[in-house]
Amino acid sequence: MDMTGEYRIAAPRDAVWAALNDVDVLEVCIPGCEDIHQDSPTTMTAKVVQKIGPVKARFDGAIELLNIEAPASYTIKGEGQGGVAGFAKGSADVTLEEDGEETVLRYEARAQVGGKLARLGSRLIDATAKKVATQFFNNFQQHLNDPDPPEDG
Protein backbone atom coordinates (compact mmCIF):
# COMPACT_ATOMS: atom_id res chain seq x y z
CA MET A 1 0.00 0.00 0.00
CA ASP A 2 1.27 3.46 -0.91
CA MET A 3 -0.13 6.71 0.43
CA THR A 4 0.74 10.37 -0.03
CA GLY A 5 -0.56 13.47 1.67
CA GLU A 6 -0.03 17.15 2.19
CA TYR A 7 -1.08 19.22 5.18
CA ARG A 8 -0.80 22.95 5.80
CA ILE A 9 -0.03 23.52 9.47
CA ALA A 10 -0.49 26.93 11.06
CA ALA A 11 2.88 26.92 12.85
CA PRO A 12 6.50 27.72 12.00
CA ARG A 13 8.62 24.87 10.61
CA ASP A 14 10.85 24.68 13.71
CA ALA A 15 7.79 24.20 15.93
CA VAL A 16 6.38 21.51 13.61
CA TRP A 17 9.76 19.73 13.52
CA ALA A 18 10.06 19.83 17.32
CA ALA A 19 6.52 18.45 17.74
CA LEU A 20 7.14 15.62 15.24
CA ASN A 21 10.10 14.57 17.39
CA ASP A 22 8.42 14.91 20.80
CA VAL A 23 7.11 11.63 22.21
CA ASP A 24 4.61 13.44 24.46
CA VAL A 25 3.07 15.13 21.41
CA LEU A 26 3.10 11.91 19.40
CA GLU A 27 1.42 9.98 22.22
CA VAL A 28 -1.58 12.33 22.25
CA CYS A 29 -1.77 12.62 18.45
CA ILE A 30 -1.36 9.00 17.29
CA PRO A 31 -4.81 7.37 17.23
CA GLY A 32 -4.93 4.39 19.59
CA CYS A 33 -1.50 5.09 21.11
CA GLU A 34 -1.29 3.65 24.62
CA ASP A 35 2.38 4.32 25.24
CA ILE A 36 5.42 5.64 23.40
CA HIS A 37 8.91 6.24 24.67
CA GLN A 38 12.23 7.42 23.32
CA ASP A 39 14.96 4.77 23.38
CA SER A 40 17.63 6.93 21.72
CA PRO A 41 17.66 10.18 19.71
CA THR A 42 16.57 8.20 16.62
CA THR A 43 14.56 5.26 18.00
CA MET A 44 11.27 4.85 19.86
CA THR A 45 9.02 2.02 20.94
CA ALA A 46 5.24 2.25 21.05
CA LYS A 47 2.09 0.32 21.93
CA VAL A 48 -0.85 1.12 19.68
CA VAL A 49 -4.34 -0.41 19.46
CA GLN A 50 -6.10 -0.32 16.09
CA LYS A 51 -9.36 -1.77 14.87
CA ILE A 52 -9.23 -2.78 11.22
CA GLY A 53 -12.61 -4.07 10.17
CA PRO A 54 -13.52 -6.91 12.54
CA VAL A 55 -9.96 -7.28 13.85
CA LYS A 56 -8.75 -5.32 16.87
CA ALA A 57 -5.02 -5.60 17.38
CA ARG A 58 -2.51 -4.28 19.89
CA PHE A 59 0.77 -3.58 18.15
CA ASP A 60 4.11 -3.47 19.91
CA GLY A 61 6.20 -1.41 17.56
CA ALA A 62 9.69 -0.13 16.95
CA ILE A 63 10.21 3.22 15.20
CA GLU A 64 13.43 4.51 13.70
CA LEU A 65 14.22 7.93 12.22
CA LEU A 66 16.58 7.91 9.24
CA ASN A 67 17.95 10.37 6.67
CA ILE A 68 17.48 13.23 9.14
CA GLU A 69 17.88 16.72 7.65
CA ALA A 70 16.60 18.85 10.55
CA PRO A 71 14.28 20.75 10.35
CA ALA A 72 13.44 19.95 6.72
CA SER A 73 12.95 16.19 6.35
CA TYR A 74 13.40 12.65 7.58
CA THR A 75 12.33 9.09 6.92
CA ILE A 76 10.34 7.36 9.63
CA LYS A 77 10.44 3.58 9.54
CA GLY A 78 8.35 1.34 11.75
CA GLU A 79 7.39 -2.24 12.37
CA GLY A 80 4.73 -3.55 14.70
CA GLN A 81 3.77 -7.04 15.83
CA GLY A 82 0.07 -7.55 16.50
CA GLY A 83 0.17 -11.09 17.87
CA VAL A 84 -2.30 -13.42 16.13
CA ALA A 85 -3.59 -10.48 14.05
CA GLY A 86 -0.26 -10.33 12.23
CA PHE A 87 2.19 -7.54 11.58
CA ALA A 88 2.43 -4.14 9.98
CA LYS A 89 5.56 -2.46 8.71
CA GLY A 90 6.34 0.53 6.60
CA SER A 91 8.10 3.82 6.16
CA ALA A 92 7.32 7.40 5.25
CA ASP A 93 9.41 10.20 3.82
CA VAL A 94 8.34 13.43 5.52
CA THR A 95 9.27 16.92 4.32
CA LEU A 96 8.55 20.28 5.92
CA GLU A 97 8.52 23.44 3.82
CA GLU A 98 8.16 26.96 5.19
CA ASP A 99 5.39 29.04 3.67
CA GLY A 100 5.21 32.37 5.49
CA GLU A 101 4.00 31.74 9.02
CA GLU A 102 2.82 28.24 8.10
CA THR A 103 4.46 24.93 7.30
CA VAL A 104 3.56 22.57 4.48
CA LEU A 105 4.08 18.95 5.57
CA ARG A 106 4.22 16.36 2.79
CA TYR A 107 4.62 12.62 3.16
CA GLU A 108 4.99 9.57 0.96
CA ALA A 109 4.32 6.35 2.84
CA ARG A 110 4.67 2.68 2.02
CA ALA A 111 3.27 -0.07 4.20
CA GLN A 112 2.54 -3.76 4.23
CA VAL A 113 0.63 -6.05 6.54
CA GLY A 114 0.76 -9.79 7.06
CA GLY A 115 -1.08 -12.50 8.92
CA LYS A 116 -4.80 -12.23 9.67
CA LEU A 117 -4.74 -8.54 8.72
CA ALA A 118 -3.61 -9.34 5.17
CA ARG A 119 -6.73 -11.47 4.64
CA LEU A 120 -9.03 -8.50 5.33
CA GLY A 121 -8.45 -7.10 1.87
CA SER A 122 -6.49 -4.14 0.60
CA ARG A 123 -9.50 -1.79 0.32
CA LEU A 124 -10.34 -2.09 4.01
CA ILE A 125 -6.69 -1.77 5.04
CA ASP A 126 -6.13 1.24 2.74
CA ALA A 127 -9.28 2.96 4.02
CA THR A 128 -8.25 2.38 7.64
CA ALA A 129 -4.71 3.64 7.00
CA LYS A 130 -6.03 6.82 5.37
CA LYS A 131 -8.46 7.36 8.25
CA VAL A 132 -5.70 6.94 10.85
CA ALA A 133 -3.35 9.29 8.95
CA THR A 134 -6.08 11.94 8.65
CA GLN A 135 -6.93 11.62 12.34
CA PHE A 136 -3.25 11.90 13.31
CA PHE A 137 -2.74 15.09 11.28
CA ASN A 138 -6.00 16.61 12.56
CA ASN A 139 -4.87 15.86 16.14
CA PHE A 140 -1.38 17.19 15.37
CA GLN A 141 -2.71 20.43 13.88
CA GLN A 142 -5.05 20.93 16.84
CA HIS A 143 -2.23 20.25 19.32
CA LEU A 144 0.04 22.82 17.68
CA ASN A 145 -2.72 25.41 17.59
CA ASP A 146 -3.96 24.77 21.14
CA PRO A 147 -1.52 22.56 23.09
CA ASP A 148 -3.36 23.04 26.39
CA PRO A 149 -7.09 22.92 25.65
CA PRO A 150 -9.34 23.91 28.57
CA GLU A 151 -10.53 21.02 30.69
CA ASP A 152 -14.21 20.18 30.77
CA GLY A 153 -15.92 20.85 33.89
Buried (B, 14 or more C-beta within 10 A) or exposed (E): BEBEBEBEBEBBBEBBBBBBBBBEBBBBBBBBBEEBEBEEEEEBBBBBEBEBBEBEBBBBBBBBBEEBEEBEBBBBBBBBBBEEBBBBBBBBBBBBEBEEEBBBBBBBBEBEBEBBBBEBEEEBBBEBBEEBBEBBBEBBBEBBEEEEEEEEE
